[in-house]
Amino acid sequence: MKKIAVVGSGVMGRGIAYVSALSGFNVHVNDIHSEALDKAKDYIQKELNKSTDRGFIQQKDAEQAMHQMTFSTDVKECVQDADLVIEAALEKMDVKVKVFKELDELCPESTILATNTSTMSPTEIGAQTSRPDKVIAMHFFNPVHKMKLIELIKGLDTSEQTVQTVKEVGEQLNKETVEVNEFPGFVTSRMNCLIGNEAMNLLMEGVASARDIDKAMKLGLNHPMGPLELADLVGLDTRLRNMEYLHQTLGEKYRPCPLLSKYVKAGKLGRKTGSGFYQYE
Ligand code: NAD
């Protein structure tokens, strides 16, 4: 494994690209929007500068990482010689299906196709390709360079060899992995979405302020981040899509809080738009 292509350069794609390049992979980053690629490149450069300034990495490693990355809206150019493609596009099944059909046509037969979905079925995604044995979910966490885990979810036909190969990639990225059997929301999103949704219900019902709900969870229950600040970090549009999928597949317990839908309608998507449950510079 030498070449990784990342499809979708938003919050997660840019982080996966950053960590992969720093770990020595050649990384081709693709997005349908050139502005998203420009933002991703800018974000990665800033993160590399921060890490260099703080002495976490050396200047020459930062330069090498940047040198190992390309950014293009041409998906063929990005994926045609990739050993592994990691898709981090929108959390919508029709988008993922379209992307995977295209990847299946453009990539060499040996290429492993991974999705960074938070909730969805790698079996359903893999079934759209001629290589369901080489399709797997690699669920990274946000921010990718700080979070230690990758949750690996096997589809019905995912081969053991594919699991082993992506585990080794995980080790090269200096991450821990857990293997999870396929079920909507896996382990982490199923739990986390429910906690976040309940925090939003508490806020909507006027039980406490956003700041006090988060403070209570951090100081009383030892969560490193409050559920509302975490939702702002994830992106409220992405969180709403996660909830809608879980509601559809797991039932009533996962009905998205109306306040979440209202924020998304208002374009208040959290950190990425500067406003969500909190305001950002
Ligand atoms: P995002 O909205 O920040 O970025 C998505 C990017 O995908 C955008 O730049 C968009 O232009 C691009 N895109 C859309 N369609 C595309 C296509 N057909 N080809 C190429 N690029 C395309 O979303 P995100 O938060 O990075 O989430 C991406 C995926 O990662 C989702 O499946 C999400 O559930 C999952 N995820 C998100 C988080 C999180 O904290 N945000 C954590 C874990 C997993």
Boltz pocket constraint, residues with backbone or C-beta under 6 A from the ligand:
constraints:
  - pocket:
      binder: B
      contacts: [[A, 7], [A, 8], [A, 9], [A, 10], [A, 11], [A, 12], [A, 13], [A, 30], [A, 31], [A, 32], [A, 33], [A, 36], [A, 87], [A, 88], [A, 89], [A, 90], [A, 91], [A, 92], [A, 95], [A, 99], [A, 116], [A, 117], [A, 118], [A, 119], [A, 139], [A, 140], [A, 141], [A, 142], [A, 233], [A, 234], [A, 235], [A, 238], [A, 242]]
      max_distance: 6.0
